[in-house]
Amino acid sequence: MNGCGGLAVLKPEFIVPKHQFKSNIDLGTSLTTEFEPVIKKAKTDEDIIPSTSTTSDNITEDISINDQQTPYKSKKQWRKEKRGQNKNRPMRSEKLRNDEKLCKSYIDGILEEPCINPEKCPFLHDVAKYIALPGTLKSKIDKECYVFKTYGRCFRGLTCLFSKSHTDTENKNMVNIELWTQMKPVFESTHGNILDRDTQQQLRTRKFDFSQIDSICNNVEKAIKLKREAKLNVIPVVADETEKIIKTIGPITDEDEIVVRPEEIKKVDWKNKLYLSPLTTVGNLPFRRLCVDFGADITCSEMSLANSILQGTPHEFALHRRHPSEKIWGVQLCASNAVVAAKACHILDKVGVEYDFVDLNMGCPLDNVFQLGAGSGLMCRGNKVESVAKTMSAVLGSKNKPFTVKMRAGVKTDKYIAHDLIKLCRDSGVSAVTVKESIIYIINF
């Protein structure tokens, strides 16, 4: 060791000739035989092509079999064959089979709701058999269940690791009625699906009722068109007075005809309050709860795509969960046109999302968003900005909700356009504008 400069020298008995090592790999045999030590390794044909002139008879036999069965393969061919999944790797322990898991309909120990398809259901429908399984009792932890302690009910039931703390002698899931009645709204606000299946089916089959939104959007578009024609001194065509008047029976609302003025819309008081900016992939519900504990007064959801909401995507609706500790909470949408954004707001209102304001994202720099004309790409489309701002202000005004906009100082370097868009937003009924540069400014109208 002293003469080798810190290198560990291999003992001669552990050195394997190259041709013998390769022949054993080709045949799938183990290196169990003893070999003669290799004193000097030369790059000859014998190193590449297996030779029969060896001192061991066993080695000669193996090489002759190898020559007859498998042809010579180069290093490139050898590496190519070794690609892909290693199916001979040691496997992990088997997972719990489905026939050893308890069906959700029996999760409370009693059959409250029948199984949807009991004939094809692969799970257990016998509580006694599930408890009698050898691994069931061993996996249980003899400590108090946090969910049961906090909310008064554990929805994991018998499958909970701490089920010993909330099951009785008859193996039924217990409920603390007094605590559960008090904490049920808190639990439902952070758990469960916001979008029910019927609404999702209507959205995917395009049968959801948007008649009210379509009427408001058409009125706003007509008003914008008349305003532009007036600037160009074009005389609009007057409709025929003899046009048929559709008679209606009973009282009707005038929400689609009379737009609420900006002065009448509910305002958000931004003064002396800490506003947590919408943070994509970061500003989720647990993060916002922590920020509220540290003093945040106004919070907002992560950016959600209006197109995904119209398609009934469940994970997009999951972004709009609100915790009771969030006193002032808004929804941030990303859309490229007014109709899609207005319909998305209407859907969120119908499914029961209780928001205080809606914020339009005009600052997202992602390529897939920018190329669709949404996010910061919307700032380059002045006419669309006016259309979106006026339509959203009208739709949310009918629901008595304020509408805000978040934008950048500009899209291109050293070319600021935010000052022009801020005036446009103010005249279109936007309640507040957030400008993001090196410092974030909130302009409240």
matplotlib code that plots the C-alpha trace (Angstrom):
import matplotlib.pyplot as plt

x = [0.0, 2.8, 4.3, 1.1, 0.3, -2.9, -4.4, -5.8, -4.2, -6.4, -5.2, -4.3, -7.0, -9.8, -8.7, -10.9, -9.8, -11.9, -13.0, -14.0, -16.0, -17.9, -18.6, -20.1, -22.4, -23.6, -24.4, -26.0, -23.7, -22.0, -18.3, -17.6, -14.6, -11.1, -9.0, -5.3, -4.1, -3.6, -0.1, -0.2, -3.1, -2.5, -4.9, -4.9, -7.5, -7.8, -9.1, -11.9, -12.8, -13.0, -10.3, -10.3, -6.7, -7.1, -5.6, -9.0, -11.2, -14.4, -13.5, -13.0, -16.4, -18.2, -16.6, -17.3, -21.0, -21.1, -19.6, -22.2, -25.3, -24.6, -22.6, -20.1, -21.6, -19.8, -19.9, -22.5, -24.8, -24.3, -25.2, -28.3, -29.6, -29.2, -31.5, -35.0, -36.6, -34.8, -37.4, -35.1, -34.7, -35.6, -39.3, -40.7, -43.1, -46.6, -49.2, -52.4, -54.8, -58.2, -60.0, -58.3, -59.5, -62.8, -65.5, -66.3, -69.9, -68.9, -66.3, -68.3, -69.0, -72.6, -74.1, -75.3, -75.2, -75.3, -72.4, -72.9, -72.0, -71.7, -71.3, -68.2, -66.8, -63.4, -63.4, -64.6, -68.3, -67.9, -66.8, -66.1, -63.9, -62.0, -61.3, -60.3, -57.5, -54.1, -52.7, -55.6, -55.2, -51.4, -51.4, -53.6, -51.9, -53.2, -53.3, -55.9, -57.1, -56.4, -59.3, -61.8, -60.4, -60.6, -63.8, -65.7, -65.8, -63.3, -64.2, -61.6, -63.7, -62.5, -59.6, -58.1, -54.8, -56.1, -59.5, -59.2, -59.9, -63.2, -64.8, -67.1, -67.2, -69.4, -66.8, -68.9, -67.5, -68.4, -69.4, -69.2, -72.5, -71.9, -68.4, -69.3, -72.3, -69.9, -67.0, -69.0, -68.8, -65.1, -64.6, -66.7, -64.9, -61.6, -62.7, -64.9, -65.6, -66.7, -68.0, -70.9, -71.3, -74.5, -72.9, -69.8, -71.9, -73.7, -70.5, -68.9, -72.0, -72.4, -75.9, -75.2, -77.5, -75.6, -78.5, -78.2, -74.4, -74.9, -77.5, -75.2, -72.2, -74.3, -75.4, -71.9, -70.6, -73.3, -72.5, -68.8, -69.6, -71.8, -69.1, -66.5, -68.8, -69.6, -65.8, -65.7, -68.8, -70.6, -74.4, -75.7, -78.6, -81.8, -83.9, -87.4, -90.0, -92.5, -90.3, -92.2, -92.4, -92.2, -94.7, -93.8, -96.1, -95.3, -92.6, -89.1, -85.7, -84.0, -80.4, -79.6, -81.0, -79.9, -76.2, -75.2, -73.2, -69.6, -70.5, -73.1, -70.8, -69.5, -66.0, -63.0, -61.3, -57.6, -56.4, -53.9, -54.4, -51.8, -52.7, -51.2, -50.5, -51.8, -48.9, -49.3, -48.3, -47.4, -50.5, -52.5, -54.9, -52.4, -49.9, -52.7, -53.7, -50.2, -50.0, -53.3, -51.9, -48.9, -51.1, -52.3, -55.7, -56.6, -55.9, -56.5, -56.5, -54.0, -54.4, -57.0, -57.7, -61.2, -61.2, -60.6, -63.4, -65.8, -64.6, -65.5, -61.9, -62.1, -58.5, -59.2, -62.2, -60.0, -58.0, -61.0, -61.3, -61.6, -60.8, -63.1, -60.0, -59.7, -61.9, -61.4, -60.7, -60.8, -60.6, -58.0, -58.9, -56.8, -58.8, -58.2, -61.7, -64.6, -67.3, -65.1, -64.1, -67.7, -69.0, -66.3, -67.3, -70.9, -70.1, -68.1, -71.0, -73.5, -71.4, -71.2, -67.8, -68.1, -65.6, -65.4, -63.9, -62.5, -59.0, -58.0, -54.4, -52.8, -49.2, -48.6, -45.4, -45.7, -45.3, -48.4, -50.5, -49.0, -49.4, -53.2, -53.5, -54.1, -52.0, -49.4, -50.4, -53.7, -51.9, -51.0, -54.6, -56.2, -59.6, -59.9, -58.8, -61.7, -64.1, -63.1, -63.0, -66.5, -68.1, -66.6, -67.6, -71.2, -71.4, -69.9, -71.9, -75.1, -73.8, -72.6, -68.9, -65.9, -63.6, -59.9, -57.0, -53.4, -50.9, -47.2, -45.6, -45.1, -44.6, -41.4, -38.2, -38.1, -41.6, -44.2, -47.9, -49.5, -50.4, -52.6, -54.3, -54.9, -57.0, -58.9, -59.7, -60.8, -63.3, -64.5, -65.6, -62.6, -62.5, -58.7, -55.5, -52.3, -49.2, -46.2, -42.7, -39.9, -42.4, -46.1, -48.6, -52.3, -54.4, -57.9, -60.6]
y = [0.0, 2.4, 2.0, 2.4, 6.0, 5.3, 2.8, -0.6, -3.3, -6.3, -9.7, -12.0, -14.6, -12.0, -10.9, -12.5, -12.8, -10.7, -13.5, -15.7, -12.8, -12.2, -15.9, -16.3, -13.3, -14.6, -18.0, -16.5, -18.5, -17.3, -16.8, -19.6, -21.3, -20.4, -18.8, -18.3, -14.8, -12.5, -11.0, -8.9, -7.8, -7.3, -6.0, -9.1, -11.0, -13.4, -10.6, -9.8, -13.3, -16.1, -18.7, -22.4, -22.5, -22.1, -24.1, -25.0, -27.7, -26.1, -22.8, -24.5, -26.2, -23.0, -21.1, -23.8, -23.8, -20.0, -20.0, -22.5, -20.8, -17.0, -15.1, -12.4, -9.1, -5.8, -3.4, -1.2, -4.2, -5.4, -2.0, -1.7, -5.0, -4.0, -1.0, -0.9, -2.0, -4.5, -7.1, -9.3, -6.7, -7.7, -6.8, -5.0, -6.7, -7.2, -4.5, -5.1, -6.9, -5.4, -8.3, -7.4, -3.8, -2.6, -1.2, 2.5, 1.7, -0.2, 2.2, 3.3, -0.3, -0.2, 0.0, 3.6, 3.9, 0.7, -0.1, 1.2, -2.1, -4.9, -7.6, -6.1, -4.4, -6.0, -4.9, -6.5, -6.2, -8.1, -6.0, -9.1, -10.7, -7.4, -7.2, -10.8, -10.3, -10.9, -7.5, -5.3, -5.2, -5.2, -2.0, 0.0, 2.6, 2.9, 6.7, 9.4, 10.3, 14.0, 14.3, 12.9, 15.1, 18.3, 17.8, 15.2, 12.6, 10.7, 9.8, 7.0, 5.0, 1.5, 1.9, 4.7, 3.9, 5.4, 3.7, 2.4, 5.9, 6.3, 2.9, 1.1, -2.5, -3.3, -2.0, 1.1, 4.5, 7.0, 10.6, 13.5, 15.1, 18.4, 19.0, 17.8, 20.2, 23.1, 22.1, 20.8, 24.1, 24.3, 20.7, 21.0, 24.2, 22.5, 18.9, 17.3, 18.2, 21.8, 20.6, 18.1, 15.5, 16.9, 20.3, 18.7, 16.7, 19.8, 21.7, 18.8, 18.3, 22.1, 22.1, 24.6, 27.6, 30.8, 32.8, 35.6, 36.0, 35.9, 38.7, 40.9, 40.2, 41.1, 44.4, 45.4, 44.5, 46.6, 49.6, 49.3, 49.0, 52.1, 54.1, 53.2, 54.0, 57.4, 58.2, 57.3, 59.5, 56.5, 56.6, 53.3, 51.5, 52.0, 48.9, 48.7, 50.0, 47.4, 44.6, 42.0, 42.5, 39.2, 39.3, 37.6, 36.4, 37.2, 39.3, 39.4, 40.7, 43.6, 42.4, 41.8, 45.2, 47.6, 47.5, 48.5, 51.7, 51.5, 53.7, 51.1, 48.1, 46.9, 48.2, 46.4, 48.5, 48.3, 51.0, 50.0, 46.3, 43.6, 42.0, 38.6, 38.4, 35.5, 33.0, 30.1, 26.7, 28.4, 30.3, 27.2, 26.9, 25.8, 28.5, 31.2, 30.0, 30.5, 33.9, 34.9, 33.8, 36.1, 39.1, 38.9, 40.7, 40.1, 36.8, 35.5, 32.1, 30.7, 31.5, 29.4, 29.0, 30.1, 27.6, 24.7, 25.9, 25.8, 22.3, 21.1, 20.1, 19.0, 20.1, 23.6, 23.9, 22.6, 25.9, 27.8, 26.5, 29.1, 28.7, 30.5, 32.4, 34.2, 37.3, 39.0, 36.4, 36.7, 34.5, 35.1, 34.1, 34.0, 34.4, 35.7, 37.1, 38.5, 35.8, 33.0, 35.0, 36.1, 32.5, 31.2, 33.7, 32.7, 29.0, 29.6, 31.6, 28.8, 26.0, 27.9, 29.5, 32.4, 35.0, 38.7, 39.9, 38.6, 39.5, 39.2, 38.1, 40.2, 39.6, 35.9, 35.5, 31.8, 31.0, 28.7, 31.4, 34.3, 32.6, 32.2, 36.0, 35.6, 36.7, 39.4, 38.7, 40.4, 43.7, 43.9, 43.8, 47.1, 46.5, 43.1, 44.7, 47.2, 44.4, 42.2, 45.0, 46.3, 42.8, 41.6, 44.8, 44.4, 40.7, 41.0, 44.2, 42.2, 40.0, 43.0, 41.9, 44.2, 43.4, 44.0, 43.7, 42.7, 43.7, 44.4, 47.8, 46.6, 43.5, 44.5, 45.8, 49.6, 50.1, 50.8, 50.6, 50.2, 53.9, 53.8, 50.6, 51.9, 54.8, 52.3, 50.1, 53.1, 54.2, 50.6, 50.2, 48.3, 48.7, 48.5, 47.8, 46.1, 47.0, 44.7, 46.1, 46.2, 47.4, 46.4, 49.3, 49.0, 51.8, 51.9, 53.7]
z = [0.0, 0.8, -2.6, -4.6, -3.6, -1.8, -4.4, -3.3, -5.4, -6.4, -5.4, -8.3, -7.5, -8.0, -11.5, -14.2, -17.8, -20.2, -22.5, -19.5, -17.9, -21.2, -21.8, -18.4, -18.9, -22.3, -20.8, -17.6, -15.3, -12.2, -11.7, -9.3, -10.8, -10.0, -12.6, -13.2, -12.5, -15.5, -15.3, -18.4, -20.5, -24.2, -26.8, -29.1, -31.0, -28.1, -25.9, -28.4, -29.7, -27.2, -27.6, -26.8, -25.8, -22.0, -19.2, -17.7, -19.3, -17.9, -19.5, -22.9, -22.7, -21.8, -24.7, -27.2, -26.2, -26.4, -29.9, -31.1, -29.5, -29.5, -32.2, -31.3, -30.4, -30.2, -27.3, -29.0, -29.6, -26.0, -24.6, -26.8, -25.6, -22.0, -22.4, -21.0, -17.8, -15.6, -15.1, -13.0, -10.3, -6.7, -6.2, -3.2, -0.9, -2.3, -1.7, 0.1, -2.3, -3.1, -1.5, 1.8, 1.6, 3.0, 0.7, 1.3, 1.9, 5.0, 6.2, 9.2, 10.3, 9.1, 5.6, 5.3, 1.5, -0.6, -2.9, -6.4, -8.1, -5.5, -8.1, -9.7, -6.6, -5.8, -2.1, 1.1, 2.1, 5.4, 8.4, 10.6, 7.9, 7.5, 11.3, 11.4, 8.8, 10.4, 9.3, 10.3, 14.1, 13.8, 11.7, 14.2, 16.4, 20.0, 20.0, 19.6, 16.1, 15.3, 12.8, 15.3, 18.0, 15.9, 13.9, 16.0, 13.1, 11.2, 7.6, 7.4, 9.8, 10.4, 7.9, 10.0, 11.6, 14.9, 14.6, 18.2, 19.5, 17.6, 17.3, 19.9, 21.0, 18.0, 15.5, 14.6, 13.8, 16.6, 16.0, 18.5, 17.5, 19.4, 18.1, 14.6, 14.4, 15.3, 13.0, 10.0, 8.0, 8.6, 7.4, 4.3, 3.3, 3.1, 2.1, -0.5, -4.1, -5.0, -8.4, -8.3, -11.0, -12.5, -13.1, -14.5, -16.9, -18.0, -18.6, -20.6, -22.7, -23.1, -21.6, -18.8, -18.8, -19.8, -21.1, -18.6, -19.2, -23.0, -22.7, -20.7, -23.0, -26.1, -24.5, -23.6, -27.1, -28.7, -26.4, -27.3, -31.0, -30.9, -29.1, -31.7, -34.5, -32.9, -32.9, -36.6, -37.3, -38.7, -38.4, -36.9, -38.6, -36.5, -35.9, -37.4, -35.0, -36.2, -34.9, -32.9, -29.2, -27.2, -24.3, -21.1, -18.3, -14.7, -13.1, -14.7, -13.5, -15.2, -14.4, -18.0, -19.1, -16.4, -15.6, -12.1, -12.1, -10.7, -7.8, -6.7, -6.7, -3.4, -2.7, -1.1, 1.5, 0.7, 3.1, 5.8, 4.9, 4.0, 0.6, -0.1, -3.9, -5.9, -6.1, -8.6, -7.2, -3.9, -2.7, -1.9, 1.1, 3.8, 2.7, 2.9, 6.3, 7.6, 6.0, 7.7, 11.0, 10.3, 9.6, 6.0, 5.7, 2.1, 0.3, -3.2, -4.8, -7.3, -10.9, -12.5, -16.3, -17.3, -20.2, -17.8, -15.6, -18.5, -19.3, -15.8, -14.8, -11.1, -10.2, -11.4, -9.0, -6.2, -6.4, -5.1, -1.6, 1.1, 4.8, 7.3, 8.6, 5.3, 5.9, 2.5, -0.3, -4.0, -7.1, -9.8, -13.4, -16.6, -19.8, -23.3, -24.0, -22.1, -22.7, -21.3, -18.2, -17.5, -17.9, -15.5, -12.8, -13.3, -12.9, -9.7, -8.3, -9.1, -7.6, -4.3, -4.2, -1.9, -3.1, -2.3, -5.5, -8.8, -10.1, -13.8, -14.4, -17.0, -15.9, -16.4, -18.6, -19.3, -23.0, -23.3, -21.7, -23.6, -27.0, -26.3, -25.8, -22.1, -19.1, -20.1, -23.8, -23.1, -22.4, -26.1, -27.2, -26.2, -27.6, -25.9, -22.6, -22.9, -23.8, -20.9, -18.3, -19.2, -19.5, -16.2, -14.4, -15.7, -14.9, -11.4, -10.8, -11.2, -8.4, -6.3, -6.5, -7.4, -10.2, -10.1, -12.5, -12.1, -14.8, -15.5, -16.2, -19.8, -22.0, -23.8, -22.2, -21.7, -23.1, -20.5, -21.4, -18.0, -17.7, -20.8, -19.7, -16.2, -17.6, -19.8, -16.7, -14.7, -17.3, -17.8, -14.1, -12.7, -8.9, -8.5, -10.5, -9.2, -11.2, -10.8, -11.4, -9.0, -6.5, -6.5, -6.6, -5.8, -7.5, -6.0, -8.0]

ax = plt.figure().add_subplot(projection="3d")
ax.plot(x, y, z, "-o")
ax.set_aspect("equal")
plt.show()
